[in-house]
Amino acid sequence: MNRILSVALLVLLACLQQTNVAQEAAESATETKTLTPELLWKLGRLGEATLSPDGTHLAYTVRRYVLADNKGKSSLFLMKLDDGSTKTLLDSWSSVGSIQWVGEGDSATLFFEGMEGKDDEEDSDAADDDEEEDEDEDHSDAPQAWSIDVGSGELTQVSALEDGISNLKVSPTGKHIAYTQDVKLDKTVNELYEDLPEADARIIDDLMYRHWNAWHDYKYTHLHVAAIADGKAGDGKDLMEGIKADCPVPPFGGSEQFNWSPDGKEIAYTLKDTEKWEESTDSNVWIVNVESGEKKNLTGEMPGYDKDPVYSPDGKWLAFQSMERAGFESDRNRIMLIERESGTMRELTIGLDQNANGIHWTPDSQKIAFASEYRGTDQMFEIGLESPGTKRQVTSGQFNWHVVDFLPDGKSAIATKMNMIRPNELTLLNVESGDDKVLSHINDDVYEGLEVATIEERFVDATDGQKIHCWVAYPPGFKKDDGKKWPMLTYCQGGPQGQIGQWFSYRWNFHLMAAQGYVVVAPNRRGLPGFGRKWNDDISGDWGGQAMKDILSATDAMMAEPYINKDKVGAIGASFGGYTVYWLMGNGGDRFKTMIAHCGVFNLESMYGSTEELFFVNWDLGGPYWKSDAIKKEYDLFSPHNFVKNWKTPLLVIHGQKDFRVPVTQGMEAFTAAQVNDVPSRFLYFPEEGHWVQSPQNGVLWHRVFFDWLARELK
């Protein structure tokens, strides 16, 4: 009898367990799938794309991250445009970039810069190998130039340089490669004092001893060229020999800063070779004869940024980007034209009250396409050489668009398209109608079944009668009239001159914030491009003025909505957005219940004495605080540290040790002030990160701490 009861009991328990499993499965099936920090790192990231010369094939790269490995891998794909079929040319390389076609028709070859990479076990074995290095070492453990036969998939390693290469550009004739490589020109302390090999110090004689996130390494990045014979590159020639300057210009310059002439005889490049580098934005466009090495500065009398030269397909013109005002890194970006035969120069975008970002020639050399900030988006425009100052808008909608290349007939173009909901995808754009067809589907699997946020555009009244453009992100399932009240975040943009466009950020991601249950308002306050030059310029010299009023106006307008919980509002931001948070801590009244500042400016005086690119603070703050009583007064008026006595809002400070633009001591000062004043506060410190958080696991940690802090006060 007992045995029968035991068996019956086991059967009953099994049935109950199956019922529970079925119920959990049913509940799981009905659960809403929304974006999470972990899911964010599963998204494939479109890298580069290049169109074959005949317009039939599109090659592009995608990088994916493995969170457990804390690193990413890159793959190279080839798509046939007629049917969209895609095949993988390279899979899971450590890096793949600088992809480009050379040649015509079936003989076209795809070149790229890449590094295969090895798994940890292989790396370990190599480290234990005491044998001498093979004379024929291919140095494939550093980025090299490669070519690939897209039909057979056969790989050829073109270069074999010990330290590898960067920014590969193959000449249109296929006879040479251009690339950049670091050249050591300065001596270390141990080289100056050879009898002190264990001395650990630096002798510093100028202010550019560190930049952005790295200390000066006694090297300069130089442009090189090498001939190709039988598919292999020969010895490289330094086109900048002896010059203590860099091409590309750090910290953000890339391969766009130099280009080959169509005949392969000349290279136009960008160089910032100036005294007091830290106080100047005077970069210039140079040309160099590849064979003779003869150089010429084309923009020596122009005091602002001149960069990114691009030859017209017919070789008649050289176009480049230019900013007119010296020392202003966010001046209007113009397109300048040089007729190569005569040397005459003129502005193509004369009279346009907007930026012209990027230069893409049409195949007939008669027009240039460019991207421009426009009402919270990046749109594509085109302008004809015979109609300077007259633009035509090609794209529209709530997206950020950027041109990749034109098809041979010039009627269509390959472009990238993104918004706040989804990251970049490749699209085929009809240049005349503006219609497009999405070509790549990198993240369709991730978004399948994903309930997404809603993004809306709205304008609110500013205190001076102007209208402030705002983006508002609403949580998945949000309804304005269901009586539910939501917590809200006011996003404070950095820059201070950088539009809140339809970008998909992997840090300040409005889709992710909304998916965590927050309404997000992101105002394009005074100082941001896309709304005319005056709006953009109004931030300079007025950091704590109208821009802060604009943010508070946007906050108040949203708090007046019946679906916002007025007692659950926070403010967040990075860089100048972090400055904004610190400013609002002392000047925002009682609107905010919690604050988060990432790499924010806290003390204007100590910031001036510890940052690196002084042209930025010289322009925006008027110069050093000791320059005049008037400037000192402005520092005192707008420095957040002077208002710490008003602090009471809980504050999360985030900062990276290797942030040299806004040094980590700014965050430390703010955290100390909060702690001494008994303000609830936490400091999230990253010893190996700079102004941005780039490691995958650090990125997820950032979001976990970020949302945990918000939830303490807002949920």
C-alpha atoms as one frame of an Amber mdcrd trajectory, in Angstrom:
protein
   0.000   0.000   0.000   2.786   2.396   0.923   4.529   1.546  -2.325   1.338
   2.322  -4.292   0.988   5.673  -2.488   4.622   6.495  -3.179   4.211   5.779
  -6.866   0.994   7.831  -6.968   2.729  10.686  -5.206   5.601  10.604  -7.686
   3.160  10.666 -10.605   1.298  13.603  -9.028   4.543  15.538  -8.480   5.600
  14.861 -12.062   2.261  16.137 -13.344   2.537  19.261 -11.198   6.079  19.844
 -12.438   4.973  19.489 -16.046   2.113  21.907 -15.391   4.503  24.451 -13.869
   6.884  24.090 -16.807   3.993  24.571 -19.237   2.804  27.640 -17.332   6.327
  29.123 -17.287   6.660  28.466 -21.003   3.319  30.129 -21.678   4.266  33.108
 -19.530   7.634  33.324 -21.269   5.917  33.253 -24.651   3.719  36.190 -23.679
   6.525  38.172 -22.032   7.451  41.394 -23.779  10.873  41.271 -25.380  12.566
  44.664 -25.057  16.067  46.012 -25.500  18.528  45.298 -22.678  22.216  46.189
 -22.163  23.192  42.609 -22.944  21.080  42.559 -26.104  22.635  45.857 -27.164
  26.028  44.131 -27.325  24.606  41.335 -29.488  23.860  43.780 -32.280  26.118
  43.552 -35.295  27.770  46.864 -36.133  28.102  47.872 -39.755  31.651  48.966
 -40.475  32.725  50.000 -43.970  31.167  49.439 -47.384  32.495  49.793 -50.918
  30.863  49.420 -54.318  32.550  47.502 -57.141  33.578  49.700 -60.099  30.848
  48.249 -62.338  28.208  48.742 -59.641  27.215  45.080 -59.469  28.637  44.074
 -56.079  28.780  45.614 -52.628  31.401  44.586 -50.085  30.900  45.498 -46.436
  32.154  44.630 -42.959  30.282  43.794 -39.762  31.742  43.624 -36.265  30.164
  41.493 -33.557  31.089  41.258 -29.888  31.192  38.246 -27.604  30.492  39.531
 -24.111  32.048  36.526 -22.365  35.288  37.025 -24.322  35.196  40.811 -23.839
  36.219  41.382 -27.462  34.874  41.578 -30.970  35.449  39.932 -34.342  34.972
  41.314 -37.852  33.608  39.659 -40.980  33.659  40.689 -44.651  30.622  40.107
 -46.857  29.938  40.374 -50.601  26.444  41.181 -51.898  25.143  40.965 -55.484
  22.980  44.029 -55.974  20.699  42.474 -58.595  19.289  39.806 -56.294  20.621
  40.690 -52.833  22.384  37.353 -52.402  25.247  37.586 -49.942  28.253  35.421
 -49.196  30.915  35.580 -46.503  34.419  36.315 -47.747  36.119  36.485 -44.328
  34.788  35.391 -40.970  35.826  36.271 -37.419  38.995  38.230 -38.091  40.433
  40.404 -35.350  40.038  43.400 -37.641  38.970  44.163 -41.203  38.860  47.679
 -42.651  39.926  50.046 -45.437  38.097  47.880 -47.973  38.341  49.070 -51.594
  38.144  47.833 -55.162  40.826  48.296 -57.783  40.409  47.485 -61.479  37.441
  46.969 -63.762  34.941  44.206 -64.475  35.910  40.637 -63.679  39.505  41.686
 -63.061  38.569  43.973 -60.166  40.313  43.013 -56.947  39.171  43.731 -53.418
  41.877  45.109 -51.137  41.597  45.554 -47.398  43.568  46.138 -44.228  43.194
  43.389 -41.647  44.541  41.104 -38.976  43.507  37.468 -38.779  44.054  37.093
 -35.041  44.601  33.920 -33.054  42.766  32.309 -30.212  44.177  32.483 -26.696
  45.711  29.022 -26.846  47.612  29.796 -30.048  48.817  33.104 -28.610  50.049
  31.302 -25.494  51.965  28.762 -27.526  53.595  31.492 -29.552  54.677  33.309
 -26.414  56.457  30.191 -25.135  58.384  29.655 -28.373  62.048  30.576 -27.774
  63.150  29.932 -31.333  64.505  32.815 -33.368  62.025  34.620 -35.587  61.651
  33.094 -39.051  63.297  35.206 -41.742  60.097  34.939 -43.775  57.842  36.042
 -40.916  54.700  37.483 -42.483  53.777  39.619 -39.434  50.125  38.653 -39.848
  49.708  39.287 -36.118  49.685  43.006 -36.994  47.304  44.734 -39.421  48.572
  44.279 -42.985  47.402  45.003 -46.517  45.632  42.080 -48.189  43.878  41.354
 -51.462  41.187  38.796 -52.109  39.880  37.168 -55.253  36.130  37.497 -54.680
  35.417  34.597 -56.982  37.698  31.972 -55.481  38.170  33.563 -52.090  41.948
  33.268 -52.472  43.838  35.564 -50.112  47.124  37.331 -50.798  49.052  39.157
 -48.108  50.297  42.322 -49.797  52.387  43.861 -46.997  54.544  42.325 -44.277
  55.679  45.167 -42.055  56.779  44.414 -38.517  54.509  47.008 -36.897  51.736
  46.634 -39.439  49.937  49.434 -41.257  46.926  51.696 -40.841  44.626  53.610
 -43.197  45.322  51.596 -46.363  44.584  53.361 -49.674  45.394  51.578 -52.953
  46.143  53.795 -55.964  43.473  53.777 -58.704  46.004  52.137 -61.031  46.713
  49.387 -58.526  50.464  50.037 -58.802  50.999  51.481 -55.319  49.586  51.383
 -51.831  49.501  54.331 -49.468  49.264  53.768 -45.755  50.207  55.344 -42.436
  52.724  54.099 -39.929  54.198  55.514 -36.730  57.745  56.876 -36.950  59.816
  57.500 -33.820  61.407  60.952 -33.885  61.676  61.906 -30.198  63.995  60.433
 -27.583  62.937  58.893 -24.288  64.613  59.759 -20.986  66.558  56.485 -21.124
  67.881  57.339 -24.592  68.908  60.807 -23.462  70.642  59.363 -20.390  71.871
  55.946 -21.469  73.549  55.308 -18.124  70.126  55.398 -16.393  68.289  52.515
 -18.092  65.930  52.005 -15.144  64.906  55.658 -14.809  61.143  56.016 -15.124
  60.246  59.606 -15.999  59.323  62.030 -18.739  60.943  65.319 -19.623  58.179
  67.556 -20.976  58.835  70.745 -22.936  55.464  71.489 -24.539  51.789  70.984
 -23.730  50.959  68.130 -26.091  52.513  65.542 -23.803  49.197  63.686 -23.706
  46.173  63.810 -25.962  42.596  62.569 -25.622  43.345  59.157 -24.061  47.054
  58.492 -24.612  50.442  59.865 -23.594  52.810  60.995 -26.334  54.734  57.885
 -27.380  57.679  59.717 -29.019  56.268  58.777 -32.444  54.417  60.584 -35.238
  52.040  59.026 -37.740  53.416  59.467 -41.252  52.028  58.849 -44.700  53.938
  56.185 -46.654  53.770  54.787 -50.177  55.011  51.481 -51.578  55.022  50.003
 -55.077  53.215  46.727 -55.766  54.889  44.033 -57.883  53.459  40.533 -58.381
  50.806  41.268 -55.763  53.339  42.187 -53.084  54.273  45.588 -51.699  57.890
  46.660 -51.766  59.741  48.866 -49.316  57.762  51.840 -48.068  58.743  55.449
 -48.663  58.029  58.022 -45.931  56.369  61.009 -47.634  56.694  63.095 -44.439
  60.271  62.280 -43.514  61.556  64.284 -40.550  58.260  66.111 -39.937  57.121
  66.114 -36.310  53.434  66.098 -37.162  50.746  63.513 -37.892  48.622  62.462
 -40.818  45.838  61.748 -40.098  45.443  64.586 -37.596  44.682  63.210 -34.116
  42.548  62.414 -32.307  39.720  61.671 -34.763  41.263  61.774 -38.239  41.191
  58.629 -40.369  41.806  57.562 -43.947  39.412  60.267 -45.177  42.251  62.723
 -44.580  44.228  61.672 -47.655  43.338  60.512 -51.175  44.952  59.507 -54.456
  44.601  61.477 -57.679  42.816  59.449 -60.399  46.077  58.950 -62.321  47.868
  57.605 -59.235  50.665  60.173 -59.459  49.712  62.441 -56.572  48.298  62.276
 -53.066  46.442  65.096 -51.328  46.644  64.889 -47.556  45.848  66.715 -44.321
  48.573  67.968 -42.003  48.522  70.089 -38.871  52.102  71.291 -38.541  51.967
  74.404 -36.394  53.515  75.969 -33.332  51.417  75.822 -30.170  49.479  72.871
 -31.586  47.217  72.858 -28.531  45.974  76.399 -29.229  45.440  76.109 -32.983
  42.970  74.521 -35.394  45.143  75.420 -38.384  45.374  72.221 -40.397  46.198
  72.390 -44.102  45.712  70.470 -47.329  48.982  69.452 -48.967  49.765  67.628
 -52.189  52.799  65.419 -52.764  54.211  63.899 -55.928  54.522  60.171 -55.249
  57.680  59.699 -57.339  59.661  62.847 -56.536  58.302  63.515 -53.044  57.856
  67.216 -53.892  55.255  68.820 -51.594  53.031  71.904 -51.733  50.758  73.499
 -49.127  47.515  74.563 -50.842  45.859  76.328 -47.886  48.712  78.013 -46.031
  46.880  81.347 -45.719  43.682  79.799 -44.323  43.727  79.751 -40.470  41.042
  77.189 -39.625  40.547  73.463 -40.192  41.231  72.496 -43.831  41.076  68.757
 -44.343  39.686  65.671 -46.119  40.705  66.388 -49.745  38.914  64.439 -52.498
  39.761  64.491 -56.221  36.964  64.619 -58.782  36.706  61.437 -60.912  37.890
  63.337 -64.001  40.892  64.715 -62.082  40.031  68.336 -62.847  39.086  69.398
 -59.328  40.218  68.946 -55.762  37.523  69.508 -53.110  38.127  69.739 -49.382
  36.409  70.635 -46.102  37.200  73.976 -44.509  36.350  76.027 -41.424  36.974
  79.741 -41.724  37.524  80.950 -38.157  40.820  80.198 -36.429  40.589  78.300
 -33.158  36.912  77.298 -33.520  36.552  73.536 -33.863  32.785  73.749 -34.488
  32.701  76.467 -37.125  30.561  76.082 -40.251  31.966  73.258 -42.361  32.363
  74.497 -45.943  33.251  72.752 -49.208  36.071  74.451 -51.082  37.040  73.748
 -54.707  40.450  74.058 -56.339  40.746  73.882 -60.125  43.959  71.919 -60.411
  45.176  73.367 -63.709  44.799  77.027 -62.765  45.079  76.699 -58.992  42.059
  78.964 -58.452  39.999  78.335 -55.324  36.342  79.071 -54.502  33.695  78.057
 -51.997  30.962  75.806 -53.348  28.695  76.139 -50.313  28.853  79.922 -50.133
  25.844  81.426 -48.368  24.522  78.153 -46.942  23.578  78.505 -43.267  24.441
  74.886 -42.480  27.323  72.442 -42.339  28.449  70.416 -45.332  29.922  67.198
 -43.912  31.718  64.759 -46.178  32.431  65.009 -49.910  31.137  62.496 -52.454
  31.555  63.308 -56.133  28.975  62.159 -58.665  30.502  59.962 -61.413  30.292
  62.797 -63.979  32.273  65.169 -61.707  29.492  67.767 -61.957  27.993  67.557
 -58.449  28.986  66.881 -54.856  26.795  65.151 -52.290  27.201  65.907 -48.590
  25.469  65.257 -45.282  24.211  68.048 -43.065  22.525  68.367 -39.678  18.906
  69.380 -40.242  16.277  69.691 -37.485  17.569  66.803 -35.424  18.528  64.560
 -38.350  21.395  64.157 -40.796  20.111  64.545 -44.346  21.841  64.164 -47.702
  22.106  67.184 -49.997  23.678  67.727 -53.398  25.123  70.856 -54.962  26.246
  71.491 -58.534  29.592  72.963 -59.505  27.833  75.469 -61.744  25.342  76.550
 -59.064  27.344  77.358 -55.912  25.242  78.083 -52.843  22.199  76.308 -54.303
  21.522  72.945 -52.710  18.941  70.216 -53.246  17.787  67.986 -50.407  17.873
  64.350 -51.488  16.711  62.435 -48.402  14.033  63.040 -45.796  12.416  61.485
 -42.739  13.526  60.862 -39.176  16.833  59.215 -40.044  20.534  59.937 -40.193
  21.736  59.383 -43.782  25.294  59.168 -45.098  26.492  58.471 -48.641  28.823
  55.537 -49.296  29.195  55.746 -53.082  27.328  56.407 -56.310  26.422  53.755
 -58.826  28.083  54.318 -62.236  25.003  55.985 -63.748  24.823  58.518 -60.903
  21.063  57.973 -60.538  21.370  55.800 -57.453  23.713  55.675 -54.483  24.635
  53.307 -51.708  23.945  55.002 -48.367  23.705  54.150 -44.692  20.548  54.818
 -42.726  19.929  54.747 -38.978  17.608  56.125 -36.340  17.246  55.962 -32.571
  15.482  52.609 -32.809  17.875  50.693 -35.084  21.578  50.999 -35.930  22.996
  51.509 -39.409  21.942  49.417 -42.381  22.957  49.742 -46.020  20.363  51.049
 -48.432  20.008  51.639 -52.188  18.946  55.255 -52.577  17.239  56.743 -55.627
  18.943  60.130 -55.863  16.127  61.787 -57.797  13.100  60.631 -55.786  14.726
  60.022 -52.406  13.141  56.555 -52.215  15.286  53.782 -50.838  15.471  50.014
 -50.450  17.218  48.465 -47.449  19.940  46.085 -48.651  21.531  44.675 -45.507
  19.629  42.993 -42.702  22.363  42.721 -40.115  20.142  42.721 -37.030  16.776
  41.440 -38.259  17.087  38.373 -36.030  17.611  40.502 -32.918  14.678  42.773
 -33.688  12.286  39.938 -34.517   9.621  40.028 -31.805  11.269  43.002 -30.092
   8.820  45.570 -28.773  10.429  48.908 -29.505  10.210  52.440 -28.183   8.353
  55.249 -29.935  10.232  58.400 -30.961   8.400  61.686 -31.452   9.475  65.187
 -32.410   8.180  68.219 -30.545   8.954  71.922 -30.151   8.718  73.833 -26.877
   8.909  77.538 -26.112  12.212  78.996 -24.931  12.411  81.828 -22.412  13.469
  84.233 -25.186  10.577  83.358 -27.511  12.496  80.898 -29.701  11.357  77.330
 -30.347  13.418  74.434 -28.977  13.443  71.220 -30.981  13.209  68.073 -28.826
  13.217  64.349 -29.384  11.019  62.381 -26.993  11.350  58.621 -26.516   8.379
  56.734 -25.071   8.573  53.227 -23.530   7.251  50.172 -25.382   3.513  49.918
 -24.762   3.249  53.587 -23.797  -0.200  55.188 -24.079  -0.799  58.852 -23.355
  -4.385  58.430 -22.184  -4.329  55.305 -19.998  -3.801  57.251 -16.766  -0.391
  55.759 -16.063   2.344  58.108 -14.871   5.906  57.480 -16.031   9.309  58.528
 -14.649  11.220  60.874 -16.944  14.839  61.529 -17.899  16.141  64.821 -19.252
  19.082  64.077 -21.519  21.760  66.788 -21.646  23.857  66.732 -24.820  27.638
  67.066 -24.911  29.812  68.836 -27.417  28.911  71.497 -26.562  28.237  71.734
 -30.315  26.942  68.326 -31.392  23.390  67.804 -32.630  21.045  65.293 -31.017
  20.306  63.552 -34.270  18.743  60.251 -35.200  21.810  58.351 -34.061  21.848
  54.931 -32.446  24.277  55.153 -29.552  25.758  52.167 -27.736  26.011  54.229
 -24.551  23.409  57.021 -24.497  20.759  54.916 -26.155  17.267  56.412 -25.883
  15.675  53.193 -27.143  17.313  51.297 -24.273  16.355  53.945 -21.701  12.734
  53.859 -22.864  12.770  50.055 -22.777  13.701  50.295 -19.087  10.487  52.240
 -18.467  11.498  55.901 -18.820  10.158  58.709 -20.960  13.214  60.549 -22.289
  13.273  64.167 -23.469  16.351  65.257 -25.442  16.346  68.967 -26.298  18.468
  70.394 -29.117  19.283  73.353 -26.899  21.235  76.468 -27.836  24.627  75.574
 -29.288  23.637  72.550 -31.357  23.897  72.506 -35.175  21.022  71.959 -37.577
  19.119  75.135 -36.717  21.278  77.856 -38.261  24.680  79.310 -37.449  23.475
  81.769 -34.804  21.779  78.991 -32.808  25.003  76.982 -33.018  27.251  79.883
 -31.971  25.124  81.064 -29.041  26.659  78.541 -26.622  30.179  80.012 -26.860
  30.866  82.305 -23.908  27.490  81.484 -22.365  27.789  77.960 -20.979  25.519
  78.517 -17.997  23.143  80.898 -19.766  20.476  80.386 -22.414  21.449  76.777
 -23.128  20.644  75.832 -19.523  17.364  77.750 -19.725  16.483  75.800 -22.879
  17.014  72.494 -21.063  14.860  73.594 -18.138  12.150  74.838 -20.525  12.059
  71.446 -22.245  11.974  69.691 -18.855   9.136  71.862 -17.554   7.091  71.420
 -20.735   7.331  67.636 -20.434   6.627  67.656 -16.687   3.365  69.448 -17.468
   2.140  66.399 -19.390  -0.404  64.331 -17.399   1.474  61.078 -18.083   4.711
  62.260 -16.402   5.300  61.639 -12.697   6.632  65.025 -11.616   8.222  63.488
  -8.529  10.267  61.028 -10.604  12.429  63.122 -12.931  16.196  62.753 -13.418
  18.890  64.502 -15.461  21.719  62.691 -17.256  24.593  63.655 -19.541  28.233
  63.260 -20.582  31.100  65.673 -21.242  29.422  69.087 -21.657  26.272  67.150
 -20.755  28.083  66.185 -17.545  28.879  69.863 -17.015  25.161  70.526 -17.495
  24.278  67.982 -14.812  26.709  69.562 -12.349  25.315  73.003 -13.226  21.728
  71.839 -12.731  22.708  70.274  -9.386  23.202  73.821  -8.106  20.874  75.783
 -10.381  17.995  73.509 -11.389  15.746  74.052  -8.422  13.897  71.002  -7.094
  12.869  69.538 -10.454  15.259  66.602 -10.398  15.287  63.691  -7.981  18.502
  62.092  -9.212  21.430  62.989 -11.497  24.135  61.174 -13.487  27.246  62.925
 -14.859  29.681  61.023 -17.099  33.092  62.670 -17.671  31.653  66.078 -16.885
  33.362  69.434 -16.383  33.019  70.517 -12.737  35.548  73.291 -12.132  36.295
  75.592 -15.080  39.582  76.870 -13.643  41.106  73.461 -12.901  39.707  72.199
 -16.212  41.668  74.871 -18.094  44.860  73.897 -16.314  44.581  70.173 -16.991
  42.911  69.678 -20.389  44.988  69.311 -23.578  43.354  70.990 -26.628  43.312
  74.553 -25.350  41.779  75.971 -28.536  38.458  74.528 -27.380  38.380  76.273
 -23.989  40.034  79.389 -25.421  37.178  79.810 -27.886  34.273  78.774 -25.705
  35.420  80.351 -22.437  37.290  83.338 -23.856  40.779  82.204 -22.866  42.521
  81.491 -19.541  40.791  82.722 -16.412  43.701  85.030 -15.579  43.566  86.823
 -18.947  41.228  89.575 -17.737  38.853  90.431 -14.926  35.923  90.094 -17.339
  36.892  86.532 -18.283  37.497  85.616 -14.632  34.006  86.882 -13.860  32.557
  84.608 -16.547  34.440  81.618 -15.107  33.032  82.374 -11.652  29.532  82.867
 -13.030  29.391  79.604 -14.987  31.563  77.149 -13.010  29.414  74.449 -11.317
  31.794  74.151  -8.364  30.732  77.611  -7.178  27.194  76.373  -6.513  27.938
  73.250  -4.484  26.251  74.852  -1.462  22.927  74.218  -3.251  23.574  70.524
  -3.879  21.113  68.045  -2.412  20.117  65.760  -5.301  21.537  62.201  -5.308
  24.430  62.083  -7.794  26.194  59.310  -9.695  29.613  60.375 -11.025  31.224
  58.303 -13.814  34.746  58.949 -15.092  37.652  57.203 -16.808  41.284  57.546
 -15.741  42.475  57.957 -19.336  40.183  60.862 -20.133  42.596  63.691 -20.880
  40.037  66.002 -22.506  38.010  66.238 -19.285  40.534  64.887 -16.755  39.390
  62.413 -14.118  40.083  64.930 -11.353  36.951  66.780 -12.500  34.853  63.801
 -11.486  36.839  63.317  -8.296  36.280  66.939  -7.302  32.535  66.597  -7.880
  32.315  63.355  -5.919  34.287  64.858  -3.029  31.966  67.876  -2.953  28.912
  65.615  -2.844  30.332  63.400  -0.107  31.455  66.303   2.094  27.993  67.855
   1.772  26.328  64.533   2.700  24.662  64.306  -0.711  23.869  60.669  -1.560
  26.482  59.855  -4.197  28.454  57.130  -5.905  31.593  57.198  -8.078  31.907
  54.671 -10.914  35.591  54.763 -11.868  37.163  53.036 -14.889  40.985  52.847
 -14.623  41.465  51.751 -18.263  38.800  53.819 -20.034  38.964  57.336 -21.444
  36.200  59.762 -22.409  34.218  56.797 -23.735  33.711  53.295 -22.356  34.843
  50.884 -25.071  35.300  47.479 -23.444  32.181  45.268 -23.857  31.997  44.122
 -20.243  32.742  47.612 -18.963  29.927  48.795 -21.218  27.430  46.400 -19.678
  28.658  47.300 -16.187  28.170  50.980 -17.066  24.529  50.359 -17.985  23.833
  48.164 -14.955  25.145  50.783 -12.526  23.439  53.543 -14.538  19.976  51.949
 -14.399  20.404  50.758 -10.817  21.124  54.331  -9.741  18.113  55.698 -11.587
  15.816  53.052 -10.125  16.752  53.998  -6.552  14.964  57.337  -6.831  12.734
  57.091  -9.896  11.115  53.671  -9.486
